[in-house]
Amino acid sequence: MELPDQLLNRFDVKRRKRMDEIDQLPRELRELVHEFNWSIVKAFLDSGVRDARKIRHLIRTVANGAAGYGSGRQLSSGASMKISTHASMELSLRDDLVLSWLAPTEDMVRASMAAVLPYVPGTPLLSKVDKHRIRLSAALRAAKDQGIP
């Protein structure tokens, strides 16, 4: 997905301003930004909550309550939060990262199937791990080529 230079420049200016603002924070708050995301931490700071331990406690309490309300599940310590549109745009511009759907699209399935076609009978056998690695990589490249919905 190609983005116009004007949009990329505007995004870069906003990103630098945001990073400068984050860099001014104490270490404990920067760690929270890394763990959750800037939008969530900034909302607490804007509301006057500046203690990192209180912010972490409030975020986990709200997240666990939201996860438990609809599904009866709790947010585990390794679970991730949803990322912002700005973060997803930044990630999508990197070559080594991709945002994808949990359920593969038709393009992803086709790419996965096509990835192992060169390995026809008579060529060296692939291990299951190698086969899955090749197919998953092809599917994720197809997802990246499709862009973010």
Phi and psi restraints in degrees (value plus and minus 20) as a CYANA .aco file:
   2 GLU   PHI    -107.8   -67.8
   2 GLU   PSI     113.5   153.5
   3 LEU   PHI    -132.6   -92.6
   3 LEU   PSI     122.5   162.5
   4 PRO   PHI     -81.6   -41.6
   4 PRO   PSI     126.5   166.5
   5 ASP   PHI     -77.0   -37.0
   5 ASP   PSI     -57.5   -17.5
   6 GLN   PHI     -80.9   -40.9
   6 GLN   PSI     -62.3   -22.3
   7 LEU   PHI     -87.3   -47.3
   7 LEU   PSI     -62.5   -22.5
   8 LEU   PHI     -83.4   -43.4
   8 LEU   PSI     -60.5   -20.5
   9 ASN   PHI     -85.1   -45.1
   9 ASN   PSI     -62.7   -22.7
  10 ARG   PHI     -83.7   -43.7
  10 ARG   PSI     -61.9   -21.9
  11 PHE   PHI     -83.8   -43.8
  11 PHE   PSI     -60.2   -20.2
  12 ASP   PHI     -84.5   -44.5
  12 ASP   PSI     -60.5   -20.5
  13 VAL   PHI     -83.1   -43.1
  13 VAL   PSI     -65.1   -25.1
  14 LYS   PHI     -84.2   -44.2
  14 LYS   PSI     -61.1   -21.1
  15 ARG   PHI     -83.2   -43.2
  15 ARG   PSI     -63.4   -23.4
  16 ARG   PHI     -85.7   -45.7
  16 ARG   PSI     -59.5   -19.5
  17 LYS   PHI     -83.7   -43.7
  17 LYS   PSI     -63.5   -23.5
  18 ARG   PHI     -83.2   -43.2
  18 ARG   PSI     -63.8   -23.8
  19 MET   PHI     -85.1   -45.1
  19 MET   PSI     -58.7   -18.7
  20 ASP   PHI     -82.4   -42.4
  20 ASP   PSI     -61.6   -21.6
  21 GLU   PHI     -83.6   -43.6
  21 GLU   PSI     -62.4   -22.4
  22 ILE   PHI     -87.3   -47.3
  22 ILE   PSI     -59.4   -19.4
  23 ASP   PHI     -82.3   -42.3
  23 ASP   PSI     -44.3    -4.3
  24 GLN   PHI     -98.4   -58.4
  24 GLN   PSI     -32.2     7.8
  25 LEU   PHI     -96.0   -56.0
  25 LEU   PSI     135.6   175.6
  26 PRO   PHI     -83.9   -43.9
  26 PRO   PSI     137.8   177.8
  27 ARG   PHI     -72.9   -32.9
  27 ARG   PSI     -63.8   -23.8
  28 GLU   PHI     -81.4   -41.4
  28 GLU   PSI     -58.7   -18.7
  29 LEU   PHI     -93.5   -53.5
  29 LEU   PSI     -56.9   -16.9
  30 ARG   PHI     -81.6   -41.6
  30 ARG   PSI     -57.9   -17.9
  31 GLU   PHI     -83.3   -43.3
  31 GLU   PSI     -58.2   -18.2
  32 LEU   PHI     -83.9   -43.9
  32 LEU   PSI     -60.4   -20.4
  33 VAL   PHI     -80.5   -40.5
  33 VAL   PSI     -62.7   -22.7
  34 HIS   PHI     -85.6   -45.6
  34 HIS   PSI     -59.7   -19.7
  35 GLU   PHI     -94.5   -54.5
  35 GLU   PSI     -60.1   -20.1
  36 PHE   PHI    -129.4   -89.4
  36 PHE   PSI     -97.4   -57.4
  37 ASN   PHI     148.4   188.4
  37 ASN   PSI     143.9   183.9
  38 TRP   PHI     -84.9   -44.9
  38 TRP   PSI     -60.7   -20.7
  39 SER   PHI     -80.1   -40.1
  39 SER   PSI     -62.2   -22.2
  40 ILE   PHI     -88.2   -48.2
  40 ILE   PSI     -69.2   -29.2
  41 VAL   PHI     -83.7   -43.7
  41 VAL   PSI     -61.1   -21.1
  42 LYS   PHI     -82.4   -42.4
  42 LYS   PSI     -56.7   -16.7
  43 ALA   PHI     -80.5   -40.5
  43 ALA   PSI     -60.2   -20.2
  44 PHE   PHI     -88.7   -48.7
  44 PHE   PSI     -63.1   -23.1
  45 LEU   PHI     -82.1   -42.1
  45 LEU   PSI     -62.7   -22.7
  46 ASP   PHI     -83.0   -43.0
  46 ASP   PSI     -46.7    -6.7
  47 SER   PHI    -108.6   -68.6
  47 SER   PSI     -19.3    20.7
  48 GLY   PHI      76.4   116.4
  48 GLY   PSI     -21.7    18.3
  49 VAL   PHI    -106.8   -66.8
  49 VAL   PSI      95.7   135.7
  50 ARG   PHI    -139.1   -99.1
  50 ARG   PSI     -27.0    13.0
  51 ASP   PHI    -102.8   -62.8
  51 ASP   PSI     100.0   140.0
  52 ALA   PHI     -79.6   -39.6
  52 ALA   PSI     -59.2   -19.2
  53 ARG   PHI     -84.6   -44.6
  53 ARG   PSI     -59.3   -19.3
  54 LYS   PHI     -87.9   -47.9
  54 LYS   PSI     -61.9   -21.9
  55 ILE   PHI     -82.0   -42.0
  55 ILE   PSI     -66.4   -26.4
  56 ARG   PHI     -79.6   -39.6
  56 ARG   PSI     -65.6   -25.6
  57 HIS   PHI     -80.9   -40.9
  57 HIS   PSI     -64.9   -24.9
  58 LEU   PHI     -85.9   -45.9
  58 LEU   PSI     -62.2   -22.2
  59 ILE   PHI     -82.3   -42.3
  59 ILE   PSI     -67.4   -27.4
  60 ARG   PHI     -84.3   -44.3
  60 ARG   PSI     -59.7   -19.7
  61 THR   PHI     -82.8   -42.8
  61 THR   PSI     -66.8   -26.8
  62 VAL   PHI     -85.3   -45.3
  62 VAL   PSI     -64.8   -24.8
  63 ALA   PHI     -84.0   -44.0
  63 ALA   PSI     -63.0   -23.0
  64 ASN   PHI     -86.1   -46.1
  64 ASN   PSI     -58.4   -18.4
  65 GLY   PHI     -85.9   -45.9
  65 GLY   PSI     -61.4   -21.4
  66 ALA   PHI     -87.2   -47.2
  66 ALA   PSI     -62.1   -22.1
  67 ALA   PHI     -86.7   -46.7
  67 ALA   PSI     -58.6   -18.6
  68 GLY   PHI     -94.1   -54.1
  68 GLY   PSI     -48.8    -8.8
  69 TYR   PHI     -84.6   -44.6
  69 TYR   PSI     -65.9   -25.9
  70 GLY   PHI    -108.9   -68.9
  70 GLY   PSI     -48.7    -8.7
  71 SER   PHI    -149.7  -109.7
  71 SER   PSI     -26.5    13.5
  72 GLY   PHI      57.5    97.5
  72 GLY   PSI     -16.5    23.5
  73 ARG   PHI    -119.1   -79.1
  73 ARG   PSI     132.8   172.8
  74 GLN   PHI    -123.8   -83.8
  74 GLN   PSI     131.3   171.3
  75 LEU   PHI     -96.1   -56.1
  75 LEU   PSI      97.4   137.4
  76 SER   PHI     -94.4   -54.4
  76 SER   PSI     145.0   185.0
  77 SER   PHI     -85.4   -45.4
  77 SER   PSI     -44.6    -4.6
  78 GLY   PHI    -112.6   -72.6
  78 GLY   PSI     -20.2    19.8
  79 ALA   PHI     -91.7   -51.7
  79 ALA   PSI     133.4   173.4
  80 SER   PHI    -128.0   -88.0
  80 SER   PSI     137.0   177.0
  81 MET   PHI    -113.8   -73.8
  81 MET   PSI     141.1   181.1
  82 LYS   PHI     -86.1   -46.1
  82 LYS   PSI     127.2   167.2
  83 ILE   PHI    -120.1   -80.1
  83 ILE   PSI     137.6   177.6
  84 SER   PHI     -95.4   -55.4
  84 SER   PSI     145.9   185.9
  85 THR   PHI     -81.0   -41.0
  85 THR   PSI     -59.7   -19.7
  86 HIS   PHI     -82.8   -42.8
  86 HIS   PSI     -63.8   -23.8
  87 ALA   PHI     -85.9   -45.9
  87 ALA   PSI     -60.3   -20.3
  88 SER   PHI     -86.1   -46.1
  88 SER   PSI     -55.9   -15.9
  89 MET   PHI     -85.8   -45.8
  89 MET   PSI     -62.9   -22.9
  90 GLU   PHI     -83.5   -43.5
  90 GLU   PSI     -62.4   -22.4
  91 LEU   PHI     -85.6   -45.6
  91 LEU   PSI     -57.9   -17.9
  92 SER   PHI     -88.9   -48.9
  92 SER   PSI     -41.2    -1.2
  93 LEU   PHI    -102.9   -62.9
  93 LEU   PSI     -32.5     7.5
  94 ARG   PHI    -104.7   -64.7
  94 ARG   PSI     125.1   165.1
  95 ASP   PHI     -94.8   -54.8
  95 ASP   PSI     -48.3    -8.3
  96 ASP   PHI    -115.6   -75.6
  96 ASP   PSI     -17.3    22.7
  97 LEU   PHI    -147.6  -107.6
  97 LEU   PSI     131.0   171.0
  98 VAL   PHI    -163.5  -123.5
  98 VAL   PSI     122.0   162.0
  99 LEU   PHI    -120.6   -80.6
  99 LEU   PSI     111.8   151.8
 100 SER   PHI    -158.9  -118.9
 100 SER   PSI     146.9   186.9
 101 TRP   PHI    -102.5   -62.5
 101 TRP   PSI     133.2   173.2
 102 LEU   PHI     -89.4   -49.4
 102 LEU   PSI     -59.5   -19.5
 103 ALA   PHI    -113.1   -73.1
 103 ALA   PSI     105.1   145.1
 104 PRO   PHI     -84.8   -44.8
 104 PRO   PSI     122.8   162.8
 105 THR   PHI    -100.9   -60.9
 105 THR   PSI     150.8   190.8
 106 GLU   PHI     -80.9   -40.9
 106 GLU   PSI     -59.9   -19.9
 107 ASP   PHI     -82.1   -42.1
 107 ASP   PSI     -58.8   -18.8
 108 MET   PHI     -86.1   -46.1
 108 MET   PSI     -62.1   -22.1
 109 VAL   PHI     -84.3   -44.3
 109 VAL   PSI     -65.7   -25.7
 110 ARG   PHI     -79.5   -39.5
 110 ARG   PSI     -63.2   -23.2
 111 ALA   PHI     -84.5   -44.5
 111 ALA   PSI     -59.3   -19.3
 112 SER   PHI     -83.4   -43.4
 112 SER   PSI     -65.7   -25.7
 113 MET   PHI     -85.6   -45.6
 113 MET   PSI     -60.7   -20.7
 114 ALA   PHI     -89.1   -49.1
 114 ALA   PSI     -45.1    -5.1
 115 ALA   PHI     -84.8   -44.8
 115 ALA   PSI     -48.6    -8.6
 116 VAL   PHI    -120.6   -80.6
 116 VAL   PSI     -19.1    20.9
 117 LEU   PHI     -79.8   -39.8
 117 LEU   PSI     -57.1   -17.1
 118 PRO   PHI     -81.9   -41.9
 118 PRO   PSI     -39.8     0.2
 119 TYR   PHI    -113.2   -73.2
 119 TYR   PSI      47.8    87.8
 120 VAL   PHI    -104.9   -64.9
 120 VAL   PSI     146.5   186.5
 121 PRO   PHI     -72.4   -32.4
 121 PRO   PSI     120.5   160.5
 122 GLY   PHI      81.7   121.7
 122 GLY   PSI     -36.3     3.7
 123 THR   PHI    -115.5   -75.5
 123 THR   PSI     144.2   184.2
 124 PRO   PHI     -77.5   -37.5
 124 PRO   PSI     121.5   161.5
 125 LEU   PHI     -90.2   -50.2
 125 LEU   PSI     124.4   164.4
 126 LEU   PHI    -116.0   -76.0
 126 LEU   PSI     124.2   164.2
 127 SER   PHI     -93.3   -53.3
 127 SER   PSI     143.0   183.0
 128 LYS   PHI     -79.5   -39.5
 128 LYS   PSI     -60.2   -20.2
 129 VAL   PHI     -82.9   -42.9
 129 VAL   PSI     -66.9   -26.9
 130 ASP   PHI     -82.5   -42.5
 130 ASP   PSI     -62.6   -22.6
 131 LYS   PHI     -81.3   -41.3
 131 LYS   PSI     -65.8   -25.8
 132 HIS   PHI     -85.9   -45.9
 132 HIS   PSI     -59.1   -19.1
 133 ARG   PHI     -82.2   -42.2
 133 ARG   PSI     -65.2   -25.2
 134 ILE   PHI     -83.8   -43.8
 134 ILE   PSI     -65.7   -25.7
 135 ARG   PHI     -89.3   -49.3
 135 ARG   PSI     -62.2   -22.2
 136 LEU   PHI     -84.3   -44.3
 136 LEU   PSI     -62.1   -22.1
 137 SER   PHI     -80.9   -40.9
 137 SER   PSI     -63.1   -23.1
 138 ALA   PHI     -84.8   -44.8
 138 ALA   PSI     -60.8   -20.8
 139 ALA   PHI     -84.9   -44.9
 139 ALA   PSI     -62.3   -22.3
 140 LEU   PHI     -88.9   -48.9
 140 LEU   PSI     -55.3   -15.3
 141 ARG   PHI     -82.7   -42.7
 141 ARG   PSI     -60.0   -20.0
 142 ALA   PHI     -84.3   -44.3
 142 ALA   PSI     -59.7   -19.7
 143 ALA   PHI     -83.1   -43.1
 143 ALA   PSI     -61.6   -21.6
 144 LYS   PHI     -84.7   -44.7
 144 LYS   PSI     -59.6   -19.6
 145 ASP   PHI     -86.0   -46.0
 145 ASP   PSI     -49.9    -9.9
 146 GLN   PHI     -91.1   -51.1
 146 GLN   PSI     -50.1   -10.1
 147 GLY   PHI      65.4   105.4
 147 GLY   PSI     156.2   196.2
 148 ILE   PHI    -103.0   -63.0
 148 ILE   PSI     112.3   152.3
